[in-house]
Amino acid sequence: MVSDLVKLFDSFCEAIAKKDLNKMLDLFNDDAVYTVYSQPYKPVTGKNALKPFMQDEFKKVDDYKVKKLFACENKDSIVVEWLVNYKEANTGKQKEVQGISILEAKNGKIQHWKEYFRQ
């Protein structure tokens, strides 16, 4: 049986693959925080700030595919090690990125998404 946290992670990845901004935003609480530690981004706080950030991110990738390598859950949190393959939208170049995401949930939605990866 797949847990609610795994479903939440999978739905996030599916929204990226489909570039479905509305689905993406529906996964987050209004005051959620999205943090990418391996990029020069500052944390994105709240859905109003998340929307333009994700719109910009969706423009950068095509053919986005995620493979979960490892997952560990504890109450309202899940840590997932993943391997992502995608095509850079502007160059068509294939890329592979491996990393870890920590998803903290509250009331069935994402409260904090923390991401660490290297390219």
Secondary structure, DSSP 8 states (H G I E B T S, - for coil): ---HHHHHHHHHHHHHHHT-HHHHHHTEEEEEEEEETTSS---EESHHHHHHHHHHHHTTEEEEEEEEEEEEEETTEEEEEEEEEEEETTT--EEEEEEEEEEEEETTEEEEEEEEEE-
